Amino acid sequence: MIGTLDAKIPPGPLAQKWRSHRDHLRLVSPNNRRKAEIIVVGSGLAGGSAAATLGELGYWVKCFCFQDSPRRAHSIAAQGGINAAKNYQNDGDSVYRLFYDTIKGGDFRSREANVYRLAEIANNIIDQCVAQGVPFAREYSGYLANRSFGGAQVSRTFYARGQTGQQLLLGCYQALCRQIAAGTVRMFPQTEMLDLVIIDGQAKGIITRSLRSGKIDRHAADAVVLATGGYGNVYYLSTNARGSNVTATYRAYKRGALFANPSFTQIHPTCIPVSGEHQSKLTLMSESLRNDGRVWVPKRKEDREKAPGEIPEADRDYYLERKYPAYGNLSPRDISSRAAKEVCDEGRGVGPGGRGVYLDFADAMKRLGKGTIRERYGNLFEVYEKITGENAYKVPMRIYPAVHYTMGGLWVDYDLMSNVPGLFVIGEANFSDHGANRLGASALMQGLADGYFILPNTLPNYLTGQMGKRPSPDSSEFREAEEAVRGRIEKLLSANGARSLDSFHRELGLLLWDKCGMSRSEKGLREALRKIPELREQFWCDVRVPGDGEDFNQSLERAGRVADFLEFAELMCTDALDRDESAGAHFRDEHQTPDGEALRDDENHAAVFAWEFQGDGEPPNLHREPLHFETVHLAQRSYK
C-alpha cells in the first residue's frame, strides 16, 4: 500500500511541470463538459470557489451546504489575512521563502511538492481576488498593504481589517451567484451529506438529508468534491462555528477513504479565555494583533491578582520576546500556545482561574497613535469588548490558547483526489499542505488555491474516462446507502435515554483537551483510548434525541455529528499514540529538547500516517507515505 500511495506523489517541487488550464481542458471537449455533473459538498472559500470555477468551465454542478446560505460558511470567521509573496515591501520575500517558511512552520511534516505549488499559486490568488473587488487594505499610495504574521520575518499577509475571510467569501459568493443565475450551478442550502456512495470502487454520489424537512435524497454524479472544513469541534470548545463537524469526511473514511494525520490539531494562542463551564464556543482574536500587541504576564505569582496598570514594567515578563528574540510576539502558533500554557502552569496566569495572559497595546498606541490601531484592528477591539465588557484601548486584552484549525484530513494525491477514485477533497478537509502546524494566513491561501486553480486543472483528467458512466440514483448501491442512513437515524431516535447530547459532547471534549490537546503522553493517550469506547457505549444506551426524522429536528442533526465525534476521537488518539515523536502542534511530553521544544524523530516518523477503516470495533490499518525533501534540509526547528 505504501507503494501505491507513493506512486501517486510527484518526486518534488522542482520536478513539477505545472500545466495551464488550456493543456488540461483540451482533454475534455466542451460538449462532454456540459454532460459531466459534479457534486461539491461545502460552500465556503474552498467549496464556493470550486463550484463557481467549475460552473464557469461548463460543468453541471450541484453544491450542498448545511447553512441557510453560503454566506454563512465558517470561512467568514477568518480574520487576519491571506499570504502571498508579492514582496511589495521589498523586504526579501520570494516564492521560495514563502515555501520554506510554510515547510518549516509545519515542522517538516508536509509534502514539499504540494507546498511549493501553493506558494507559486499564492500571487495569482491575490490578483484574482482584487479583480473580484475584494477590498484589501491599501497604503496611502494606493498599493495593497501587507502585515506580518507568526512564523515569518517579512510582511506578506494581505488583509481587510479583521474581516479578511468575510470579504474573500463575498468575492467568491458573487462568482458563485453568477453561475447559479447562469444555470450551471444548482445550490442546495440547509442540506447535509450523510453518506458517500461507491460504485465499482469509484465515488459516484451522496445521500443527503434536508435540515428543513428531514427528507432523505439520493444524488448521483460523475465525481464528488468534499470541501467541508475541519473537525476542531470534536473538542467541544473551539473557535469553529457550532455547526462545523467531521461527518462528511468521516462517512467517506468509513467507505474506504484514508484519513491522514488526524491528531494534527492546531491550538491558536490568541483567543478569548473560557469564561465558565457552560460556555459552548470560544472566540478567536486574530494573530495579526500580535503585530502591535505585546504578550506578557507578571514575573511574580503574587502579582497575578493585581490590575495590569499596577504592575510596573520591571515586574512584567514579556516571555515570547525573552524566549524567542528573533520572532518575539510573532512566534508560530504552536510554540506561542505552549509558552502561554507554561507560564500559566507556573501560576503566573491572569484572569479567572489563572488561565490567561495579557496582550497589551499600550506601547503601540504611544508609538503609532490610537487612531492607527483603530484603523488596523477596530472591529476586533469591538468584538472583544462585546464579549468581555472590557475596553482593550484602556486595559490589555486577556487571551489564552484554544482549538482552532485541523491539519489532518482525508488523504489526497497531488491532484487532490483521495485513494477512492472520483472523490476529491479540498481545503481544510484534506491534509496536504500544513504538516504538523499551520502558519497564520495560510488557510485562506490553501482554500482558494485548491478551489480556483488546482481542482479545475486536475478534475478534468479524471473525468476523461468517466463520460457516460454516471449511475442511476435508483441503483442498488444508492438504495443500500440510503437504508444505512435511515437505520442510523432510527437508532439515534430510538435510544430514548436520559442524558443530553451536550453532556456527552462536553465530556468527550474535556477528555480530549486533557489527553490529546496542547500536550500528549503515552499514559494519557492510553487512558483516553480506554475511556472513549466506554463513553460511546454509554451514548448509544443513554442519549436522548427528541422529535422525529421526517421534520425539522436540530437535535437529530446534532446527534449524528456527536456520534461521529465519539468514533473519530478514538482515531485521533490512536494516531497520536502511534506517532511516537513531537512535531509542531503534536507535542508528546516524552519527546522534547532540553529547552522544552518539540523533538522530531525523522528516522522513523518523517511520513504521513494514513489510516484505513477496517470495520466497526476493529483497529484501523496504518499506511505510511514517506515524505521526500528535495530542496529543503531537515533541521531542528528554531525561532530563537
C-alpha positions as CSV (number, residue, x, y, z in Angstrom):
1,M,0.0,0.0,0.0
2,I,2.9,2.3,0.7
3,G,4.0,1.8,-2.9
4,T,0.5,2.7,-4.1
5,L,0.4,5.9,-2.2
6,D,4.0,6.9,-3.0
7,A,3.5,6.2,-6.7
8,K,0.8,8.9,-6.9
9,I,3.1,11.6,-5.4
10,P,5.4,13.6,-7.7
11,P,9.1,13.5,-6.7
12,G,9.4,17.1,-5.7
13,P,8.6,20.7,-6.5
14,L,11.5,21.4,-8.8
15,A,10.5,18.4,-10.9
16,Q,6.9,19.6,-11.5
17,K,5.7,20.9,-14.8
18,W,2.6,22.8,-13.7
19,R,0.3,22.8,-16.8
20,S,-2.1,25.6,-17.8
21,H,-5.9,25.5,-17.9
22,R,-5.7,25.1,-21.7
23,D,-3.5,22.0,-21.6
24,H,-5.9,20.3,-19.2
25,L,-9.2,21.4,-20.7
26,R,-8.2,20.0,-24.1
27,L,-8.7,16.6,-22.6
28,V,-12.4,17.2,-22.1
29,S,-14.3,18.7,-25.0
30,P,-16.9,21.5,-24.4
31,N,-19.7,19.1,-25.3
32,N,-18.5,16.5,-22.8
33,R,-18.0,19.1,-20.1
34,R,-21.7,20.0,-20.5
35,K,-22.6,16.4,-19.9
36,A,-20.5,16.0,-16.8
37,E,-22.1,16.5,-13.4
38,I,-20.1,17.2,-10.3
39,I,-21.2,17.3,-6.6
40,V,-19.5,19.8,-4.4
41,V,-20.2,19.4,-0.6
42,G,-19.4,22.7,1.2
43,S,-19.8,26.3,0.1
44,G,-17.1,28.1,2.0
45,L,-14.0,29.5,0.3
46,A,-12.8,26.2,-1.0
47,G,-16.2,24.7,-2.0
48,G,-17.6,28.0,-3.2
49,S,-14.6,28.9,-5.4
50,A,-14.5,25.3,-6.8
51,A,-18.2,25.3,-7.6
52,A,-18.1,28.7,-9.2
53,T,-15.0,27.9,-11.3
54,L,-16.3,24.5,-12.4
55,G,-19.5,26.1,-13.4
56,E,-17.7,28.8,-15.4
57,L,-15.8,26.0,-17.2
58,G,-19.1,24.5,-18.4
59,Y,-19.7,21.6,-15.9
60,W,-23.1,21.0,-14.2
61,V,-22.5,21.4,-10.5
62,K,-24.6,20.6,-7.5
63,C,-23.4,22.5,-4.5
64,F,-24.5,21.5,-1.0
65,C,-24.2,23.3,2.4
66,F,-25.9,22.8,5.7
67,Q,-26.0,26.6,6.3
68,D,-29.0,28.6,5.1
69,S,-26.7,30.5,2.7
70,P,-23.1,30.1,1.5
71,R,-22.5,33.5,3.1
72,R,-22.7,31.8,6.5
73,A,-19.9,29.4,5.9
74,H,-17.3,29.2,8.6
75,S,-14.8,30.9,6.2
76,I,-16.2,34.3,7.2
77,A,-14.6,33.7,10.7
78,A,-11.0,34.0,9.3
79,Q,-9.8,37.4,10.5
80,G,-6.1,38.2,9.9
81,G,-5.3,37.8,6.3
82,I,-4.0,35.7,3.4
83,N,-0.4,35.1,2.4
84,A,1.3,35.8,-0.9
85,A,4.9,36.5,-1.8
86,K,4.4,39.8,-3.7
87,N,7.3,41.4,-1.9
88,Y,5.7,44.8,-2.1
89,Q,7.8,46.0,0.9
90,N,11.0,44.9,-0.9
91,D,12.0,43.1,2.4
92,G,13.4,40.0,0.7
93,D,10.3,37.9,0.3
94,S,10.0,35.4,-2.6
95,V,8.1,32.3,-3.6
96,Y,10.9,30.1,-2.3
97,R,10.9,31.9,1.1
98,L,7.1,31.5,1.5
99,F,7.5,27.9,0.6
100,Y,10.3,27.4,3.1
101,D,8.5,29.2,5.9
102,T,5.5,27.0,5.4
103,I,7.5,23.8,5.4
104,K,9.4,24.9,8.5
105,G,6.2,26.1,10.2
106,G,4.7,22.7,9.7
107,D,7.8,21.2,11.3
108,F,8.8,19.3,8.2
109,R,5.7,17.1,8.2
110,S,4.1,18.3,4.9
111,R,4.7,17.4,1.3
112,E,7.3,19.5,-0.3
113,A,5.7,19.3,-3.7
114,N,2.3,20.5,-2.6
115,V,3.6,23.4,-0.5
116,Y,5.8,24.6,-3.4
117,R,2.8,24.6,-5.7
118,L,0.8,26.5,-3.1
119,A,3.5,29.2,-2.8
120,E,3.6,29.6,-6.6
121,I,-0.1,30.0,-6.9
122,A,-0.5,32.5,-4.0
123,N,0.3,35.6,-6.0
124,N,-2.4,34.6,-8.6
125,I,-4.9,34.4,-5.8
126,I,-4.4,38.0,-4.8
127,D,-4.8,39.1,-8.4
128,Q,-8.0,37.0,-8.7
129,C,-9.5,38.5,-5.6
130,V,-8.6,42.1,-6.4
131,A,-10.3,41.6,-9.8
132,Q,-13.4,40.4,-8.0
133,G,-13.4,43.6,-5.9
134,V,-12.2,42.3,-2.6
135,P,-11.5,45.5,-0.6
136,F,-8.0,44.7,0.7
137,A,-6.3,47.3,2.9
138,R,-4.2,49.8,0.9
139,E,-1.3,52.1,1.7
140,Y,-1.7,55.8,1.2
141,S,0.0,55.4,-2.2
142,G,-2.8,53.0,-3.3
143,Y,-0.6,49.9,-3.2
144,L,-2.0,46.9,-1.4
145,A,-0.9,46.9,2.3
146,N,0.8,43.9,4.0
147,R,1.4,43.0,7.6
148,S,3.4,40.3,9.4
149,F,2.2,37.1,10.8
150,G,3.6,34.4,13.0
151,G,6.5,32.3,11.7
152,A,7.7,34.9,9.1
153,Q,10.1,37.8,9.3
154,V,8.7,39.5,6.2
155,S,5.4,41.3,5.6
156,R,3.4,39.1,3.2
157,T,-0.1,39.0,4.6
158,F,-2.9,40.8,2.7
159,Y,-5.9,41.8,4.8
160,A,-9.1,43.6,5.1
161,R,-9.0,44.9,8.7
162,G,-10.1,41.9,10.8
163,Q,-12.7,40.7,8.2
164,T,-10.5,39.1,5.6
165,G,-12.3,35.8,5.4
166,Q,-15.7,37.5,5.1
167,Q,-14.5,39.8,2.3
168,L,-12.9,37.0,0.4
169,L,-16.1,34.9,0.8
170,L,-18.2,37.7,-0.6
171,G,-16.0,37.9,-3.6
172,C,-16.3,34.1,-4.0
173,Y,-20.0,34.2,-3.4
174,Q,-20.7,36.7,-6.2
175,A,-18.9,34.4,-8.6
176,L,-21.0,31.5,-7.3
177,C,-24.2,33.5,-7.7
178,R,-23.3,34.4,-11.3
179,Q,-23.1,30.6,-12.1
180,I,-26.3,30.0,-10.2
181,A,-28.0,32.6,-12.4
182,A,-26.4,31.1,-15.5
183,G,-27.8,27.7,-14.5
184,T,-24.5,25.8,-14.3
185,V,-24.6,25.6,-10.5
186,R,-27.6,24.4,-8.5
187,M,-27.5,25.3,-4.8
188,F,-28.8,23.0,-2.1
189,P,-28.7,25.0,1.2
190,Q,-29.7,23.5,4.6
191,T,-28.8,20.1,3.2
192,E,-26.4,17.8,5.0
193,M,-24.4,14.9,3.4
194,L,-24.8,11.8,5.5
195,D,-23.1,9.2,3.3
196,L,-20.9,8.6,0.2
197,V,-22.0,6.2,-2.5
198,I,-19.3,4.0,-4.0
199,I,-20.0,2.1,-7.2
200,D,-17.3,-0.2,-8.7
201,G,-14.8,1.3,-6.4
202,Q,-15.5,4.9,-7.5
203,A,-17.3,7.8,-5.8
204,K,-20.5,8.3,-7.7
205,G,-22.8,10.2,-5.4
206,I,-24.0,11.1,-1.9
207,I,-27.0,10.6,0.4
208,T,-28.3,13.8,1.9
209,R,-30.9,14.9,4.4
210,S,-32.8,18.2,4.2
211,L,-32.4,20.0,7.5
212,R,-35.7,21.8,6.9
213,S,-38.0,18.9,6.1
214,G,-36.0,15.8,7.1
215,K,-36.3,14.4,3.6
216,I,-33.6,11.9,2.5
217,D,-32.4,12.2,-1.1
218,R,-30.0,10.5,-3.4
219,H,-27.7,12.4,-5.8
220,A,-25.6,10.8,-8.5
221,A,-22.7,12.5,-10.3
222,D,-19.5,11.8,-12.2
223,A,-17.3,13.0,-9.3
224,V,-17.7,14.2,-5.7
225,V,-15.8,17.0,-4.2
226,L,-15.6,17.4,-0.4
227,A,-14.9,20.9,0.9
228,T,-16.4,20.5,4.4
229,G,-13.8,22.1,6.6
230,G,-12.1,20.8,9.8
231,Y,-13.1,18.8,12.8
232,G,-12.0,21.1,15.7
233,N,-15.4,20.8,17.3
234,V,-14.5,17.3,18.4
235,Y,-13.1,19.2,21.5
236,Y,-16.5,20.8,22.1
237,L,-14.9,24.1,22.9
238,S,-13.2,25.6,19.8
239,T,-13.1,28.7,17.7
240,N,-15.1,26.9,15.0
241,A,-18.7,27.7,14.1
242,R,-21.0,25.5,16.2
243,G,-22.2,23.6,13.1
244,S,-18.7,22.6,11.9
245,N,-18.3,18.8,12.1
246,V,-16.5,15.8,10.8
247,T,-19.5,13.9,9.4
248,A,-18.8,14.2,5.7
249,T,-15.1,13.2,5.8
250,Y,-15.8,10.5,8.4
251,R,-18.5,9.0,6.3
252,A,-16.0,8.9,3.4
253,Y,-13.4,7.3,5.7
254,K,-15.9,4.5,6.6
255,R,-16.4,4.0,2.9
256,G,-12.7,3.4,2.3
257,A,-11.1,6.8,2.0
258,L,-7.8,7.1,4.0
259,F,-7.8,9.6,6.9
260,A,-4.3,11.2,7.3
261,N,-2.7,12.7,10.4
262,P,-5.9,13.1,12.4
263,S,-4.0,14.0,15.6
264,F,-2.5,17.1,14.0
265,T,-4.7,19.8,15.6
266,Q,-3.7,23.4,15.9
267,I,-4.1,25.3,19.1
268,H,-4.4,29.1,18.4
269,P,-2.6,31.2,21.1
270,T,-4.8,34.3,20.7
271,C,-8.3,33.5,21.8
272,I,-10.7,34.9,24.5
273,P,-10.3,32.7,27.6
274,V,-13.1,30.4,28.8
275,S,-15.5,32.3,31.0
276,G,-17.5,29.4,32.5
277,E,-18.2,25.7,32.4
278,H,-21.4,26.2,30.4
279,Q,-19.8,28.1,27.6
280,S,-20.4,26.4,24.2
281,K,-17.9,28.2,21.9
282,L,-14.7,30.2,22.0
283,T,-13.8,33.4,20.1
284,L,-10.7,34.0,18.1
285,M,-8.7,37.2,18.3
286,S,-6.7,37.4,15.1
287,E,-3.0,36.6,15.2
288,S,-2.5,39.9,13.4
289,L,-3.0,41.6,16.8
290,R,0.5,40.3,17.8
291,N,2.0,42.7,15.2
292,D,1.4,45.5,17.6
293,G,0.3,43.9,20.9
294,R,2.9,42.6,23.3
295,V,2.3,39.4,25.3
296,W,3.2,39.3,28.9
297,V,2.4,38.0,32.4
298,P,3.6,39.1,35.9
299,K,7.1,37.9,36.9
300,R,5.8,37.1,40.4
301,K,2.8,34.8,41.2
302,E,1.6,37.2,43.9
303,D,1.1,39.9,41.3
304,R,-1.4,38.0,39.2
305,E,-4.4,39.4,41.1
306,K,-3.3,43.0,40.6
307,A,-4.7,45.2,37.9
308,P,-2.3,45.3,34.9
309,G,-1.7,49.0,35.3
310,E,-0.5,48.4,38.9
311,I,2.3,46.1,37.7
312,P,5.4,48.2,36.8
313,E,7.4,47.4,33.6
314,A,10.2,45.9,35.6
315,D,7.9,43.3,37.0
316,R,6.5,42.1,33.7
317,D,7.7,39.1,31.8
318,Y,7.4,39.5,28.0
319,Y,8.1,35.8,27.7
320,L,7.9,35.4,23.9
321,E,10.3,38.3,23.4
322,R,12.6,36.7,26.1
323,K,12.5,33.1,24.8
324,Y,12.3,33.8,21.0
325,P,14.1,37.1,20.4
326,A,14.3,36.7,16.6
327,Y,10.5,36.3,16.2
328,G,9.2,37.6,19.6
329,N,5.4,38.1,19.7
330,L,5.2,36.7,16.1
331,S,6.4,33.2,17.0
332,P,4.4,30.4,15.4
333,R,1.1,29.4,16.9
334,D,2.2,26.0,18.4
335,I,5.2,27.5,20.1
336,S,3.3,30.6,21.4
337,S,0.5,28.4,22.7
338,R,2.8,26.1,24.6
339,A,4.6,29.1,26.1
340,A,1.3,30.6,27.3
341,K,0.4,27.2,28.9
342,E,3.8,27.0,30.5
343,V,3.6,30.4,32.3
344,C,0.0,29.7,33.4
345,D,1.1,26.3,34.8
346,E,3.7,28.1,36.8
347,G,0.9,30.1,38.5
348,R,1.5,33.4,36.7
349,G,-1.6,33.3,34.5
350,V,-4.1,36.2,34.9
351,G,-7.9,36.4,35.0
352,P,-10.4,33.9,36.3
353,G,-8.7,30.5,37.1
354,G,-5.3,31.9,36.1
355,R,-5.8,30.8,32.5
356,G,-4.9,33.9,30.6
357,V,-2.1,36.2,29.5
358,Y,-2.1,39.8,28.6
359,L,-2.0,41.2,25.0
360,D,-1.0,44.8,25.6
361,F,-1.3,47.6,23.0
362,A,-0.1,50.5,25.3
363,D,3.3,50.8,23.6
364,A,1.9,50.6,20.1
365,M,-0.6,53.4,20.9
366,K,2.1,55.6,22.2
367,R,4.2,54.9,19.1
368,L,1.5,55.0,16.4
369,G,-1.5,56.7,18.0
370,K,-4.8,55.2,18.9
371,G,-6.3,56.1,15.5
372,T,-3.8,53.9,13.7
373,I,-4.6,50.9,16.0
374,R,-8.3,51.5,15.5
375,E,-7.9,51.6,11.7
376,R,-5.9,48.3,11.7
377,Y,-7.9,46.3,14.3
378,G,-11.0,48.4,15.2
379,N,-13.6,45.6,14.6
380,L,-11.6,43.1,16.6
381,F,-11.5,45.5,19.6
382,E,-15.3,45.9,19.3
383,V,-15.8,42.1,19.3
384,Y,-13.6,41.8,22.4
385,E,-15.5,44.5,24.2
386,K,-18.9,43.0,23.4
387,I,-17.8,39.6,24.7
388,T,-15.8,40.6,27.8
389,G,-17.1,44.1,28.6
390,E,-13.5,45.4,28.7
391,N,-12.1,48.2,26.6
392,A,-8.8,47.0,25.1
393,Y,-7.7,50.5,24.3
394,K,-7.6,51.1,28.1
395,V,-6.6,47.7,29.5
396,P,-4.8,44.9,27.9
397,M,-6.7,42.1,26.3
398,R,-6.7,38.7,28.1
399,I,-6.0,35.8,25.8
400,Y,-5.4,32.0,26.1
401,P,-4.9,29.2,23.6
402,A,-7.9,27.3,22.1
403,V,-8.5,24.7,19.4
404,H,-8.6,26.3,16.0
405,Y,-7.6,24.6,12.8
406,T,-7.1,20.9,11.9
407,M,-4.1,20.0,9.7
408,G,-5.3,16.4,9.4
409,G,-7.9,15.3,6.9
410,L,-8.6,12.8,4.1
411,W,-5.5,11.7,2.3
412,V,-5.2,13.1,-1.3
413,D,-2.7,12.7,-4.0
414,Y,-1.1,15.6,-5.9
415,D,-4.3,16.1,-7.9
416,L,-6.3,16.4,-4.7
417,M,-8.0,13.1,-5.3
418,S,-8.4,10.6,-2.4
419,N,-7.5,7.0,-2.7
420,V,-11.1,6.4,-3.7
421,P,-11.2,7.4,-7.4
422,G,-13.6,10.2,-8.1
423,L,-13.6,11.5,-4.6
424,F,-11.7,14.9,-4.5
425,V,-11.0,16.7,-1.2
426,I,-10.0,20.3,-0.9
427,G,-9.3,23.0,1.7
428,E,-9.2,22.1,5.4
429,A,-11.0,18.8,4.7
430,N,-7.8,17.4,3.2
431,F,-4.4,17.0,5.0
432,S,-2.0,18.0,2.3
433,D,-0.2,21.4,2.9
434,H,0.3,22.3,6.5
435,G,2.1,19.4,8.1
436,A,2.1,19.4,11.9
437,N,1.3,23.2,12.3
438,R,-0.3,25.7,10.0
439,L,1.2,29.1,9.8
440,G,-1.2,32.0,10.2
441,A,-2.9,33.4,7.0
442,S,-2.3,30.1,5.1
443,A,-5.8,28.6,5.5
444,L,-7.4,31.2,3.1
445,M,-4.5,30.7,0.8
446,Q,-5.0,26.9,0.6
447,G,-8.7,27.1,0.3
448,L,-8.7,29.5,-2.7
449,A,-5.7,27.8,-4.4
450,D,-7.5,24.4,-4.3
451,G,-10.8,25.8,-5.4
452,Y,-9.8,28.4,-8.0
453,F,-6.7,27.0,-9.5
454,I,-5.8,23.4,-8.7
455,L,-9.0,21.4,-8.7
456,P,-10.3,22.9,-12.0
457,N,-7.0,21.8,-13.6
458,T,-6.9,18.2,-12.2
459,L,-10.5,17.1,-12.1
460,P,-10.9,17.1,-15.9
461,N,-8.1,14.4,-16.1
462,Y,-10.3,12.0,-14.1
463,L,-13.4,12.9,-16.0
464,T,-11.9,11.9,-19.3
465,G,-12.6,8.3,-18.5
466,Q,-15.9,8.8,-16.9
467,M,-18.1,10.1,-19.7
468,G,-21.4,8.1,-19.9
469,K,-20.7,6.2,-16.7
470,R,-22.9,8.1,-14.3
471,P,-25.1,5.6,-12.5
472,S,-28.8,5.9,-11.8
473,P,-29.8,7.1,-8.3
474,D,-32.1,4.0,-8.3
475,S,-29.2,1.6,-8.4
476,S,-28.7,-1.0,-5.6
477,E,-25.7,0.9,-4.2
478,F,-27.7,4.0,-3.7
479,R,-30.6,2.1,-2.1
480,E,-28.3,0.3,0.3
481,A,-26.6,3.6,1.3
482,E,-29.9,5.2,1.9
483,E,-31.1,2.3,4.0
484,A,-27.9,2.6,6.1
485,V,-28.6,6.3,6.7
486,R,-32.2,5.7,7.7
487,G,-31.1,2.9,10.0
488,R,-28.6,5.1,11.7
489,I,-31.3,7.9,12.2
490,E,-33.8,5.4,13.6
491,K,-31.1,4.1,16.0
492,L,-30.5,7.6,17.3
493,L,-34.2,8.4,17.7
494,S,-34.9,5.1,19.5
495,A,-32.2,5.4,22.1
496,N,-34.7,7.3,24.4
497,G,-32.2,7.7,27.2
498,A,-31.8,10.4,29.9
499,R,-28.7,12.3,29.0
500,S,-28.4,15.3,26.7
501,L,-26.3,15.5,23.6
502,D,-24.3,18.4,25.0
503,S,-23.4,16.4,28.2
504,F,-21.8,13.7,26.1
505,H,-20.0,16.1,23.7
506,R,-18.7,18.2,26.6
507,E,-17.4,15.2,28.4
508,L,-15.6,13.9,25.3
509,G,-14.2,17.4,24.6
510,L,-12.7,17.7,28.1
511,L,-11.2,14.3,27.9
512,L,-9.6,15.1,24.5
513,W,-8.3,18.5,25.7
514,D,-6.7,16.9,28.7
515,K,-5.2,13.9,27.0
516,C,-4.8,14.9,23.3
517,G,-4.7,18.7,23.5
518,M,-1.7,21.0,23.8
519,S,0.4,18.2,25.2
520,R,0.1,14.4,24.9
521,S,1.7,11.5,26.7
522,E,1.6,7.7,26.2
523,K,-0.1,7.3,29.6
524,G,-2.8,10.0,28.9
525,L,-3.5,8.7,25.3
526,R,-3.9,5.1,26.6
527,E,-6.3,6.4,29.2
528,A,-8.3,8.3,26.6
529,L,-8.4,5.2,24.4
530,R,-9.8,3.2,27.3
531,K,-12.5,5.8,28.2
532,I,-13.7,6.9,24.7
533,P,-15.3,3.5,23.9
534,E,-16.9,3.4,27.3
535,L,-18.4,6.9,26.7
536,R,-19.5,5.9,23.2
537,E,-21.3,2.8,24.5
538,Q,-23.0,4.9,27.1
539,F,-24.0,7.4,24.4
540,W,-25.9,4.8,22.4
541,C,-27.6,3.5,25.6
542,D,-28.5,6.7,27.4
543,V,-28.7,9.6,24.9
544,R,-32.0,11.4,24.4
545,V,-32.8,12.7,20.9
546,P,-36.3,14.2,20.9
547,G,-38.5,14.7,17.8
548,D,-38.6,12.6,14.7
549,G,-36.7,12.1,11.4
550,E,-39.2,13.5,8.9
551,D,-39.2,17.0,10.2
552,F,-37.0,20.0,11.1
553,N,-35.0,18.5,14.0
554,Q,-31.9,20.2,15.2
555,S,-31.4,17.7,18.0
556,L,-31.2,14.9,15.4
557,E,-28.7,16.6,13.2
558,R,-26.5,17.4,16.2
559,A,-26.9,13.8,17.4
560,G,-25.4,12.4,14.2
561,R,-22.4,14.7,14.5
562,V,-21.7,13.9,18.1
563,A,-22.0,10.2,17.3
564,D,-19.3,10.7,14.6
565,F,-17.1,12.7,17.0
566,L,-17.3,9.8,19.5
567,E,-15.8,7.4,16.9
568,F,-13.4,9.9,15.3
569,A,-11.9,10.8,18.7
570,E,-10.6,7.3,19.1
571,L,-8.9,7.6,15.7
572,M,-7.3,10.8,16.7
573,C,-5.8,9.3,19.9
574,T,-4.7,6.2,18.1
575,D,-2.8,8.4,15.6
576,A,-1.3,10.5,18.4
577,L,-0.1,7.4,20.2
578,D,1.4,5.8,17.1
579,R,3.3,9.0,16.3
580,D,5.9,8.5,19.0
581,E,7.6,11.8,18.5
582,S,6.9,15.5,18.9
583,A,6.2,17.6,15.8
584,G,4.7,21.0,15.6
585,A,1.3,21.1,17.4
586,H,1.7,17.3,18.2
587,F,3.7,17.6,21.4
588,R,4.5,14.4,23.2
589,D,5.8,15.1,26.7
590,E,8.3,12.2,26.3
591,H,9.9,13.9,23.3
592,Q,11.3,17.4,23.9
593,T,14.6,19.1,23.7
594,P,16.4,20.3,26.9
595,D,14.8,23.7,26.5
596,G,11.3,22.3,26.0
597,E,10.9,22.4,22.2
598,A,9.3,19.7,20.1
599,L,11.8,16.9,19.3
600,R,11.1,15.1,16.0
601,D,12.1,11.5,15.0
602,D,12.9,11.9,11.3
603,E,14.3,8.4,11.0
604,N,11.1,6.7,12.0
605,H,8.3,9.3,11.5
606,A,9.1,11.5,8.5
607,A,5.9,10.2,7.0
608,V,2.2,10.8,6.5
609,F,0.1,8.5,8.7
610,A,-2.9,7.4,6.6
611,W,-5.5,5.3,8.4
612,E,-7.8,2.8,6.7
613,F,-11.1,1.8,8.2
614,Q,-11.4,-2.0,8.9
615,G,-14.9,-2.2,10.3
616,D,-16.7,-1.2,13.4
617,G,-14.9,-2.3,16.5
618,E,-11.8,-3.2,14.6
619,P,-8.5,-1.3,14.8
620,P,-7.7,0.8,11.7
621,N,-4.9,-0.2,9.4
622,L,-2.0,2.3,9.2
623,H,-0.3,3.1,5.8
624,R,2.8,5.3,5.8
625,E,3.6,7.7,3.0
626,P,7.3,8.6,3.2
627,L,8.0,12.3,3.0
628,H,10.7,13.2,0.5
629,F,12.5,16.6,0.7
630,E,14.3,17.6,-2.5
631,T,15.1,21.3,-1.8
632,V,15.0,21.7,2.0
633,H,17.1,20.0,4.6
634,L,15.5,18.6,7.7
635,A,16.7,20.5,10.8
636,Q,15.6,21.1,14.3
637,R,13.1,24.0,14.1
638,S,14.3,27.1,15.9
639,Y,12.7,30.6,16.2
640,K,15.2,32.0,18.6
